[in-house]
Amino acid sequence: MKSKSILMLGAFAITMAAGSAFAQTQVPVAGGVKLGVEQTEIQAVATGWSLKKSVLGKNVYNEEGKSVGKIDDVIVAPDKAVSYAIIGAGGFLGVGKHDVAIPVGQFRVQNDKITLPGATKDALKALPKFEYAKK
């Protein structure tokens, strides 16, 4: 994640959700439904960028190097674009935690750390609390 912007996350998810960047030959399964990738594509998948390993659960820092929260989730909008990261701010051992939605375009990656310029714990706690829609 060296000097890449967190926007790579958005590009990755858009590409994967839309299925347009990989010339994916799908493998047939029962009922005529096709899914999956061919053996020749496995290496590209295995060496790709993992949200689980590179983003989810990672601390978020301000430009002063102070931790201001942790990325708990990434929201993919109905148009298949990554729109927001859900940051858990404040609290101790999950008590009093305040989740907020931050547009992915506001993040940067500096010195292998995900940064949110201008953020403080207090500033994040002052943002509207994010709650998942009830289905």
VEXKE-798780 format. One line per 5 residues: number of its first residue (from 1); for each residue z, y, x of N, C-alpha, C. Coordinates in Angstrom, 2 decimals, padded with zeros to 5 digits. Example, Ala and Ser with C-alpha at 12.3 -4.5 7.8 and 13.67 -1.06 7.14 Angstrom:
1	007.80 -005.69 013.19 007.80 -004.50 012.30 007.80 -003.30 013.20; 007.08 -002.25 012.85 007.14 -001.06 013.67 007.87 000.03 012.90 .
END
This chain:
1	000.00 -001.19 000.82 000.00 000.00 000.00 000.00 001.25 000.86; -000.20 001.14 002.13 -000.12 002.23 003.10 -000.32 003.59 002.46; -001.45 004.23 002.63 -001.61 005.59 002.12 -002.41 005.62 000.83; -002.50 004.50 000.18 -003.24 004.44 -001.08 -002.43 005.06 -002.20; -003.10 005.65 -003.14 -002.43 006.22 -004.31 -002.09 005.12 -005.29 .
6	-001.07 005.31 -006.06 -000.70 004.35 -007.09 -001.81 004.23 -008.13; -002.76 005.14 -008.09 -003.89 005.06 -009.01 -004.70 003.79 -008.79; -004.55 003.17 -007.61 -005.19 001.88 -007.38 -004.72 000.91 -008.45; -003.49 001.05 -008.87 -002.93 000.23 -009.92 -003.78 000.37 -011.19; -004.09 001.60 -011.54 -004.90 001.84 -012.72 -006.29 001.27 -012.59 .
11	-006.91 001.48 -011.46 -008.25 000.95 -011.24 -008.25 -000.57 -011.28; -007.24 -001.17 -010.68 -007.12 -002.62 -010.68 -007.01 -003.15 -012.10; -006.12 -002.58 -012.87 -005.89 -003.09 -014.22 -007.09 -002.84 -015.13; -007.73 -001.70 -014.99 -008.91 -001.42 -015.80 -009.99 -002.45 -015.48; -010.20 -002.69 -014.20 -011.20 -003.65 -013.77 -010.89 -005.03 -014.30 .
16	-009.64 -005.43 -014.15 -009.27 -006.78 -014.58 -009.35 -006.90 -016.09; -008.88 -005.90 -016.81 -008.87 -005.97 -018.26 -010.29 -005.93 -018.82; -011.13 -005.10 -018.25 -012.49 -004.97 -018.74 -013.36 -006.12 -018.27; -012.99 -006.74 -017.15 -013.75 -007.86 -016.63 -015.10 -007.47 -016.09; -015.27 -006.21 -015.72 -016.59 -005.76 -015.32 -016.86 -005.80 -013.83 .
21	-015.85 -005.83 -012.99 -016.08 -005.73 -011.56 -016.38 -007.06 -010.91; -015.93 -008.14 -011.50 -016.17 -009.45 -010.91 -017.28 -010.14 -011.67; -018.26 -010.64 -010.94 -019.30 -011.45 -011.55 -018.68 -012.81 -011.80; -018.00 -012.92 -012.91 -017.17 -014.09 -013.18 -017.98 -015.12 -013.96; -018.24 -016.24 -013.33 -018.85 -017.35 -014.03 -017.72 -018.11 -014.66 .
26	-017.74 -018.20 -015.95 -016.62 -018.80 -016.66 -016.80 -020.30 -016.80; -015.71 -020.99 -016.80 -015.69 -022.44 -016.91 -015.50 -022.81 -018.36; -016.38 -023.65 -018.92 -016.23 -024.02 -020.33 -015.00 -024.89 -020.56; -014.40 -024.73 -021.73 -013.28 -025.57 -022.16 -013.55 -026.03 -023.58; -012.66 -026.79 -024.13 -012.82 -027.35 -025.47 -013.14 -026.29 -026.50 .
31	-014.00 -026.62 -027.43 -014.33 -025.71 -028.52 -015.33 -024.64 -028.14; -015.96 -024.72 -026.98 -016.96 -023.75 -026.57 -016.38 -022.46 -026.01; -015.06 -022.34 -025.94 -014.43 -021.15 -025.38 -014.49 -021.23 -023.87; -014.79 -020.10 -023.23 -014.89 -020.07 -021.78 -013.78 -019.19 -021.20; -013.23 -019.62 -020.07 -012.23 -018.81 -019.40 -012.13 -019.23 -017.94 .
36	-011.42 -018.44 -017.16 -011.16 -018.80 -015.77 -012.19 -018.32 -014.79; -011.97 -018.68 -013.54 -012.87 -018.32 -012.46 -013.33 -019.58 -011.74; -014.43 -019.45 -011.06 -014.95 -020.57 -010.29 -014.20 -020.68 -008.97; -014.31 -021.81 -008.34 -013.66 -022.07 -007.07 -014.05 -021.03 -006.02; -015.27 -020.55 -006.05 -015.73 -019.57 -005.05 -015.04 -018.22 -005.20 .
41	-014.44 -017.95 -006.33 -013.76 -016.68 -006.56 -012.26 -016.72 -006.31; -011.72 -017.91 -006.11 -010.28 -018.06 -005.93 -009.76 -017.24 -004.75; -010.50 -017.18 -003.65 -010.05 -016.42 -002.48 -009.93 -014.93 -002.80; -010.90 -014.40 -003.53 -010.84 -012.99 -003.91 -009.62 -012.71 -004.79; -009.32 -013.62 -005.68 -008.15 -013.47 -006.55 -006.87 -013.56 -005.72 .
46	-006.81 -014.55 -004.84 -005.60 -014.79 -004.04 -005.29 -013.65 -003.08; -006.30 -012.91 -002.63 -006.07 -011.82 -001.69 -006.06 -010.45 -002.37; -006.14 -010.44 -003.70 -006.12 -009.17 -004.45 -004.73 -008.55 -004.46; -004.63 -007.43 -005.13 -003.40 -006.65 -005.19 -002.56 -007.13 -006.36; -001.35 -007.55 -006.13 -000.46 -008.09 -007.14 000.51 -007.02 -007.65 .
51	000.49 -006.78 -008.95 001.46 -005.85 -009.54 002.87 -006.39 -009.37; 003.03 -007.68 -009.56 004.35 -008.30 -009.44 004.94 -008.10 -008.06; 004.12 -008.27 -007.02 004.62 -008.17 -005.65 004.65 -006.74 -005.11; 003.76 -005.88 -005.59 003.62 -004.55 -004.99 004.18 -003.40 -005.81; 004.42 -003.60 -007.09 004.82 -002.47 -007.94 006.06 -002.78 -008.78 .
56	006.01 -003.83 -009.56 007.11 -004.12 -010.48 008.41 -004.40 -009.72; 009.46 -003.76 -010.18 010.76 -003.93 -009.55 010.99 -003.09 -008.31; 009.99 -002.32 -007.91 010.11 -001.50 -006.70 010.80 -000.18 -007.02; 011.57 000.27 -006.05 012.22 001.58 -006.18 011.20 002.68 -006.13; 011.51 003.78 -006.79 010.69 004.98 -006.77 011.52 006.05 -006.07 .
61	010.88 006.76 -005.15 011.57 007.77 -004.35 010.95 009.13 -004.60; 011.74 010.19 -004.37 011.16 011.53 -004.37 010.67 011.84 -002.96; 010.11 013.00 -002.76 009.53 013.33 -001.45 010.59 013.49 -000.36; 011.85 013.55 -000.75 012.94 013.64 000.21 013.44 012.26 000.63; 012.83 011.20 000.06 013.22 009.84 000.40 014.40 009.31 -000.39 .
66	014.82 010.04 -001.42 015.95 009.60 -002.25 015.43 008.75 -003.41; 016.08 007.62 -003.65 015.71 006.75 -004.76 016.06 007.44 -006.08; 015.08 007.45 -007.00 015.30 008.10 -008.30 015.19 007.12 -009.47; 014.81 005.88 -009.19 014.68 004.89 -010.25 013.92 003.68 -009.74; 013.56 002.81 -010.68 012.86 001.57 -010.35 011.78 001.32 -011.40 .
71	010.63 000.81 -010.96 009.54 000.51 -011.90 009.86 -000.81 -012.59; 010.10 -000.72 -013.90 010.45 -001.89 -014.69 009.25 -002.48 -015.41; 008.24 -001.65 -015.68 007.10 -002.14 -016.45 005.91 -001.23 -016.21; 004.73 -001.72 -016.55 003.50 -000.94 -016.50 002.84 -001.12 -017.86; 002.45 -000.02 -018.47 001.86 -000.05 -019.80 000.34 000.02 -019.69 .
76	-000.33 -000.95 -020.29 -001.78 -000.96 -020.40 -002.09 -000.52 -021.82; -002.79 000.60 -021.93 -003.12 001.17 -023.24 -004.16 000.31 -023.96; -004.32 000.51 -025.27 -005.32 -000.26 -026.02 -006.73 -000.16 -025.45; -007.05 000.93 -024.73 -008.38 001.05 -024.13 -008.47 000.33 -022.79; -007.43 -000.47 -022.45 -007.36 -001.31 -021.26 -007.15 -000.52 -019.98 .
81	-006.71 000.71 -020.09 -006.41 001.52 -018.91 -004.91 001.52 -018.68; -004.51 001.44 -017.42 -003.09 001.57 -017.10 -002.75 003.04 -017.27; -001.81 003.32 -018.14 -001.50 004.70 -018.47 -000.16 005.17 -017.93; 000.85 004.32 -018.01 002.21 004.74 -017.67 002.95 003.64 -016.94; 003.88 004.06 -016.11 004.86 003.15 -015.54 006.18 003.49 -016.21 .
86	006.94 002.46 -016.54 008.25 002.66 -017.15 009.28 002.60 -016.03; 010.01 003.70 -015.87 010.99 003.83 -014.80 012.38 003.73 -015.40; 013.18 002.85 -014.82 014.59 002.78 -015.20 015.35 003.77 -014.35; 015.95 004.76 -014.99 016.66 005.81 -014.26 018.14 005.78 -014.63; 018.95 006.06 -013.65 020.39 006.16 -013.88 021.02 004.82 -014.15 .
91	022.24 004.86 -014.57 022.97 003.65 -014.91 023.47 002.91 -013.70; 024.34 001.95 -013.96 024.88 001.10 -012.91 024.94 -000.31 -013.46; 024.28 -001.22 -012.79 024.19 -002.62 -013.23 023.65 -002.72 -014.66; 022.69 -001.86 -014.97 022.04 -001.89 -016.27 022.75 -001.13 -017.37; 023.98 -000.69 -017.14 024.73 000.05 -018.15 024.40 001.53 -018.02 .
96	024.00 002.15 -019.11 023.66 003.56 -019.10 022.28 003.86 -018.54; 021.47 002.83 -018.37 020.11 003.03 -017.85 019.27 003.75 -018.89; 018.42 004.62 -018.42 017.57 005.46 -019.27 016.13 005.21 -018.84; 015.35 004.53 -019.69 013.94 004.27 -019.36 013.09 005.46 -019.75; 012.16 005.82 -018.87 011.23 006.92 -019.15 009.82 006.47 -018.79 .
101	008.84 007.05 -019.47 007.43 006.77 -019.20 006.88 007.87 -018.31; 006.25 007.46 -017.21 005.66 008.42 -016.28 004.17 008.10 -016.13; 003.28 009.07 -016.33 001.85 008.81 -016.13 001.59 008.32 -014.70; 000.76 007.29 -014.56 000.52 006.72 -013.24 -000.10 007.73 -012.27; -000.79 008.73 -012.79 -001.40 009.73 -011.92 -000.39 010.61 -011.19 .
106	000.88 010.58 -011.60 001.89 011.40 -010.95 002.51 010.71 -009.73; 002.26 009.41 -009.56 002.82 008.68 -008.42 001.95 008.81 -007.20; 002.56 008.67 -006.05 001.86 008.62 -004.77 002.50 007.50 -003.95; 001.80 007.02 -002.96 002.38 006.06 -002.02 002.41 006.74 -000.66; 003.60 006.89 -000.12 003.79 007.53 001.18 004.71 006.67 002.02 .
111	004.28 006.37 003.24 005.09 005.55 004.15 005.53 004.25 003.49; 004.59 003.59 002.82 004.84 002.31 002.15 005.87 002.39 001.03; 006.13 003.57 000.52 007.07 003.75 -000.59 006.34 004.41 -001.76; 006.69 003.99 -002.96 006.16 004.63 -004.16 006.97 005.89 -004.38; 006.28 007.03 -004.43 006.98 008.30 -004.58 006.56 009.00 -005.86 .
116	007.48 009.79 -006.36 007.25 010.63 -007.53 007.68 012.04 -007.13; 006.72 012.83 -006.63 007.07 014.17 -006.13 007.79 015.01 -007.18; 008.84 015.67 -006.72 009.60 016.57 -007.58 010.65 015.88 -008.44; 010.74 014.57 -008.37 011.67 013.84 -009.23 013.09 013.83 -008.66; 014.04 013.89 -009.55 015.44 013.65 -009.23 015.97 012.73 -010.32 .
121	017.12 012.10 -010.07 017.72 011.26 -011.11 018.01 012.08 -012.36; 018.52 013.29 -012.16 018.85 014.15 -013.30 017.60 014.56 -014.07; 016.53 014.86 -013.35 015.28 015.25 -014.01 014.73 014.09 -014.84; 014.80 012.87 -014.32 014.33 011.72 -015.08 015.21 011.46 -016.30; 016.52 011.59 -016.14 017.43 011.39 -017.27 017.21 012.43 -018.37 .
126	016.70 013.60 -018.00 016.46 014.66 -018.98 015.17 014.43 -019.78; 014.31 013.51 -019.32 013.08 013.21 -020.05 013.39 012.39 -021.30; 012.49 012.43 -022.29 012.71 011.63 -023.49 012.82 010.14 -023.13; 013.74 009.47 -023.78 013.95 008.04 -023.55 012.76 007.26 -024.08; 012.27 006.32 -023.28 011.18 005.44 -023.70 011.75 004.23 -024.42 .
131	011.17 003.91 -025.58 011.53 002.71 -026.30 010.24 002.04 -026.75; 010.20 000.72 -026.60 009.02 -000.03 -027.01 008.87 000.02 -028.53; 007.61 000.07 -028.99 007.34 000.06 -030.43 007.76 -001.27 -031.01; 008.30 -001.23 -032.19 008.69 -002.46 -032.87 007.47 -003.03 -033.56; 007.28 -004.32 -033.38 006.11 -004.96 -033.99 006.50 -005.78 -035.18 .
END
